[in-house]
Amino acid sequence: MQVARFGVLVLAGTFAVGALAQDAKQDVQKAGTETKTAAKDTAHGVSKGTEKAYDTTAEGTKDATHETVKGTKKVADKTAEGTKKVAHGTAKGTEVVADKTAEGTKKVAHGTVKGTETVADKTAEGTKKAIHKVEGKPSQQ
């Protein structure tokens, strides 16, 4: 009977070791599966984060470009507007100067004509007096 007990004991021990081995193998497989799943989840999360960062950067770049174009157009418009105002002012000023110059030239020319006429009259008068003196006729006044 001792042999039978020993046999039962050995058989029970074999099943126990086999069951432990079976559990250990399943634990290793389960750990491997969980590690694989965790790695996939991590890679998926990194991929999503990278994609989101890319999209945000692209959107920010588009917004910045749009704002730069808008700002450049605004500066160009303001520059054109300022140039038109300055050109208009310059044209107006040039017109005023040209008018004043023409007016001044007319006054000077009129004064010159008047002065020349006066000088010519006096010269003619002086010449007549000189001729009368030479001829001995009295001068007319």
C-alpha positions as CSV (number, residue, x, y, z in Angstrom):
1,M,0.0,0.0,0.0
2,Q,2.8,2.3,0.5
3,V,3.7,1.9,-3.1
4,A,0.2,2.7,-4.1
5,R,0.3,5.8,-2.0
6,F,3.7,6.7,-3.4
7,G,2.3,6.3,-6.9
8,V,-0.7,8.4,-6.2
9,L,1.5,11.0,-4.7
10,V,3.8,11.0,-7.7
11,L,0.9,11.1,-10.0
12,A,-0.6,14.1,-8.1
13,G,2.8,15.8,-8.1
14,T,3.1,15.4,-11.8
15,F,-0.3,16.9,-12.4
16,A,0.5,19.8,-10.1
17,V,3.8,20.4,-11.9
18,G,2.1,20.1,-15.3
19,A,-0.6,22.5,-14.2
20,L,2.0,25.0,-12.9
21,A,3.9,24.7,-16.2
22,Q,0.7,25.2,-18.1
23,D,-0.1,28.3,-16.0
24,A,3.4,29.7,-16.5
25,K,3.2,29.2,-20.3
26,Q,-0.2,30.9,-20.4
27,D,1.2,33.7,-18.2
28,V,4.1,34.3,-20.6
29,Q,1.8,34.2,-23.6
30,K,-0.6,36.6,-21.9
31,A,2.3,39.0,-21.0
32,G,3.5,38.9,-24.6
33,T,0.1,39.7,-25.9
34,E,-0.4,42.5,-23.4
35,T,3.1,43.9,-24.3
36,K,2.2,43.7,-28.0
37,T,-1.1,45.5,-27.5
38,A,0.5,48.2,-25.3
39,A,3.2,48.8,-28.0
40,K,0.5,49.1,-30.7
41,D,-1.5,51.5,-28.4
42,T,1.6,53.6,-27.8
43,A,2.5,53.7,-31.5
44,H,-1.0,54.7,-32.3
45,G,-1.0,57.5,-29.7
46,V,2.3,58.8,-31.0
47,S,1.1,58.6,-34.6
48,K,-2.1,60.5,-33.7
49,G,-0.1,63.1,-31.7
50,T,2.3,63.6,-34.6
51,E,-0.5,63.9,-37.1
52,K,-2.3,66.4,-34.9
53,A,0.9,68.5,-34.4
54,Y,1.5,68.4,-38.2
55,D,-2.1,69.5,-38.9
56,T,-1.8,72.3,-36.3
57,T,1.5,73.5,-37.7
58,A,0.1,73.4,-41.2
59,E,-2.9,75.4,-40.2
60,G,-0.8,77.9,-38.3
61,T,1.5,78.3,-41.3
62,K,-1.5,78.9,-43.5
63,D,-2.9,81.4,-41.1
64,A,0.4,83.2,-40.8
65,T,0.8,83.3,-44.6
66,H,-2.7,84.6,-45.0
67,E,-2.1,87.3,-42.4
68,T,1.2,88.3,-44.0
69,V,-0.4,88.6,-47.4
70,K,-3.2,90.6,-45.9
71,G,-0.8,92.9,-44.0
72,T,1.3,93.3,-47.2
73,K,-1.8,94.3,-49.2
74,K,-2.8,96.8,-46.5
75,V,0.7,98.4,-46.5
76,A,0.7,98.5,-50.3
77,D,-2.8,100.2,-50.3
78,K,-1.8,102.7,-47.6
79,T,1.4,103.5,-49.5
80,A,-0.5,104.0,-52.8
81,E,-3.0,106.1,-51.0
82,G,-0.3,108.3,-49.4
83,T,1.5,108.6,-52.7
84,K,-1.7,109.8,-54.4
85,K,-2.2,112.3,-51.7
86,V,1.4,113.6,-52.0
87,A,1.2,113.6,-55.8
88,H,-2.1,115.5,-55.7
89,G,-0.6,118.0,-53.2
90,T,2.5,118.4,-55.3
91,A,0.4,118.9,-58.5
92,K,-1.7,121.5,-56.7
93,G,1.5,123.2,-55.3
94,T,3.1,123.2,-58.8
95,E,-0.1,124.7,-60.3
96,V,-0.1,127.5,-57.7
97,V,3.6,128.2,-58.2
98,A,3.2,128.2,-62.0
99,D,0.2,130.6,-61.7
100,K,2.2,132.9,-59.4
101,T,5.2,132.7,-61.6
102,A,3.1,133.6,-64.7
103,E,1.4,136.4,-62.8
104,G,4.8,137.8,-61.6
105,T,6.2,137.5,-65.1
106,K,3.3,139.4,-66.6
107,K,3.8,142.2,-64.0
108,V,7.5,142.4,-64.6
109,A,6.9,142.3,-68.4
110,H,4.3,145.0,-68.1
111,G,6.6,147.1,-65.9
112,T,9.4,146.6,-68.4
113,V,7.2,147.7,-71.3
114,K,6.1,150.7,-69.4
115,G,9.6,151.5,-68.4
116,T,10.9,151.1,-71.9
117,E,8.1,153.3,-73.2
118,T,9.0,156.0,-70.6
119,V,12.6,155.8,-71.5
120,A,11.8,155.9,-75.2
121,D,9.6,158.9,-74.7
122,K,12.2,160.7,-72.7
123,T,14.9,159.8,-75.2
124,A,12.8,161.2,-78.0
125,E,12.0,164.3,-76.1
126,G,15.7,164.8,-75.2
127,T,16.6,164.2,-78.9
128,K,14.1,166.8,-80.0
129,K,15.5,169.3,-77.5
130,A,19.0,168.6,-78.7
131,I,18.0,169.1,-82.3
132,H,16.3,172.4,-81.5
133,K,19.3,173.6,-79.7
134,V,21.5,172.8,-82.6
135,E,19.1,174.5,-85.1
136,G,18.5,177.4,-82.7
137,K,14.8,176.9,-82.3
138,P,13.4,177.3,-78.9
139,S,12.3,174.1,-77.2
140,Q,8.7,173.2,-76.7
141,Q,7.5,172.3,-73.3
